[in-house]
């Protein structure tokens, strides 16, 4: 029973995190315009993000599979500046949702590593 309660708590935290993150991300002009231009269904994007974050929490995939998944879902590259903004908004959203510090660090470390796989190197 305690395991189910913990899983329910983590699921609730991830749901809240995703909602808070996208609320803040959409306040950034670049991201809101990019989503609009690409006709992205934000609700579908949120659901994918929930599933992905849950997989990062559970450590269900190895690093290579995670990188492959990120590259498949993001066939474009981003700039180091935009990646930094994305990660900063994620971090601030975790703080706002009072994520456990250890879990926060675990997720941010993985997300930073995965983000580097889609960052365009400066020429």
C-alpha positions as CSV (number, residue, x, y, z in Angstrom):
1,X,0.0,0.0,0.0
2,X,2.8,2.4,0.8
3,X,4.4,1.9,-2.6
4,X,1.0,2.7,-4.3
5,X,0.7,5.9,-2.2
6,X,4.2,6.9,-3.2
7,X,3.5,6.2,-6.9
8,X,0.3,8.2,-6.6
9,X,2.1,11.1,-5.0
10,X,4.8,11.1,-7.7
11,X,2.2,11.0,-10.4
12,X,0.4,13.9,-8.8
13,X,3.6,15.8,-8.6
14,X,4.5,15.2,-12.2
15,X,1.0,16.2,-13.4
16,X,1.3,19.5,-11.4
17,X,4.9,20.0,-12.7
18,X,3.9,19.6,-16.3
19,X,1.0,22.0,-15.9
20,X,3.1,24.6,-14.2
21,X,6.0,24.1,-16.7
22,X,3.9,24.6,-19.8
23,X,2.0,27.6,-18.2
24,X,5.4,29.3,-17.8
25,X,6.9,28.0,-21.1
26,X,4.0,29.5,-23.1
27,X,4.8,32.9,-21.5
28,X,8.0,32.8,-23.5
29,X,7.3,34.4,-26.9
30,X,9.7,32.1,-28.8
31,X,8.1,28.9,-27.5
32,X,4.5,30.0,-27.8
33,X,5.1,31.2,-31.4
34,X,7.0,28.0,-32.3
35,X,4.1,25.8,-31.0
36,X,1.6,27.9,-32.8
37,X,3.5,27.9,-36.1
38,X,3.9,24.1,-35.9
39,X,0.3,23.7,-34.8
40,X,1.3,21.7,-31.8
41,X,-1.5,20.3,-29.7
42,X,-0.3,21.4,-26.2
43,X,-2.5,18.8,-24.4
44,X,-0.8,16.0,-26.4
45,X,2.6,17.5,-25.7
46,X,1.8,17.7,-21.9
47,X,0.8,14.0,-21.9
48,X,4.0,13.0,-23.7
49,X,6.0,15.1,-21.2
50,X,4.2,13.4,-18.3
51,X,5.0,9.9,-19.6
52,X,8.6,10.9,-20.4
53,X,9.2,12.5,-16.9
54,X,7.7,9.4,-15.3
55,X,10.2,7.2,-17.3
56,X,13.1,9.4,-16.1
57,X,11.9,9.1,-12.5
58,X,11.6,5.3,-12.7
59,X,15.0,4.9,-14.5
60,X,13.2,2.5,-16.8
61,X,15.3,3.3,-19.8
62,X,19.0,3.4,-20.3
63,X,20.7,6.6,-21.4
64,X,21.0,5.6,-25.0
65,X,17.3,4.8,-25.3
66,X,16.4,8.1,-23.7
67,X,18.7,10.1,-26.1
68,X,17.2,8.2,-29.1
69,X,13.7,9.0,-27.9
70,X,14.5,12.7,-27.5
71,X,16.1,12.9,-30.9
72,X,13.2,11.1,-32.5
73,X,10.6,13.4,-30.9
74,X,12.7,16.5,-31.6
75,X,14.0,16.2,-35.2
76,X,15.1,19.8,-35.0
77,X,18.0,21.3,-33.1
78,X,17.8,24.2,-30.6
79,X,20.3,26.8,-29.5
80,X,22.2,26.7,-26.3
81,X,20.3,29.8,-25.2
82,X,16.9,28.3,-25.8
83,X,17.9,25.1,-24.1
84,X,19.0,27.1,-21.1
85,X,15.7,28.9,-20.9
86,X,13.8,25.6,-21.2
87,X,15.8,24.0,-18.4
88,X,15.6,27.1,-16.2
89,X,11.8,27.1,-16.6
90,X,11.7,23.4,-15.7
91,X,13.9,24.0,-12.6
92,X,11.7,26.9,-11.5
93,X,8.6,24.8,-12.0
94,X,10.0,22.1,-9.9
95,X,10.8,24.6,-7.1
96,X,7.3,26.1,-7.4
97,X,5.7,22.6,-7.1
98,X,8.0,21.9,-4.1
99,X,9.7,18.8,-5.7
100,X,11.9,16.8,-3.4
101,X,15.4,18.2,-3.8
102,X,17.0,14.8,-4.5
103,X,14.4,14.0,-7.2
104,X,14.7,17.5,-8.6
105,X,18.5,17.1,-9.0
106,X,18.1,13.6,-10.5
107,X,15.6,14.9,-13.1
108,X,17.5,18.0,-14.0
109,X,20.8,16.1,-14.4
110,X,19.1,13.7,-16.8
111,X,17.3,16.5,-18.7
112,X,20.5,18.5,-19.1
113,X,22.2,15.5,-20.6
114,X,19.3,14.8,-22.9
115,X,19.0,18.4,-24.0
116,X,22.6,18.4,-25.2
117,X,21.6,15.8,-27.8
118,X,19.4,18.4,-29.6
119,X,21.5,21.5,-29.0
120,X,23.1,22.9,-32.2
121,X,26.8,23.6,-31.7
122,X,27.9,27.1,-32.6
123,X,29.7,27.2,-35.9
